[in-house]
């Protein structure tokens, strides 16, 4: 009887010790590339994201002609139409969806790169 009880305890421990599934997410931009109209210096794109992570943030950094360090763009599990009205030609804007759930390793869930064209 003692061996059966010990085996049950070990089996129960193994069953409940499995790690949680990693969060998943997607991020897109529409339109991409965005068109800069004649006489304008920037265009607008809408960033759309969704994740099953309990806590998430979207960061953006600019690379190229008008490079800027990464900064927070938005937060939450989803956004259907978050506006980025400052997309300029000659610069790539990298939007990164990150799981910021406490206790997790801050994994990147998805990225999208946006450009503007004249």
URRASUL-V408804 format. One record per helix or strand of 2 or more residues. SS is the DSSP state (hx for helix, st for strand). FROM is the first residue (numbers start at 1). TO is the last residue. If there is no record, write none. Layout:
# URRASUL-V408804
ss->(SS & SS)
from->(FROM & FROM)
to->(TO & TO)
This chain:
# URRASUL-V408804
ss->(hx & st & st & st & st & st & st & st & st & st)
from->(2 & 25 & 34 & 43 & 56 & 68 & 78 & 91 & 108 & 116)
to->(16 & 30 & 35 & 51 & 64 & 75 & 87 & 99 & 114 & 117)
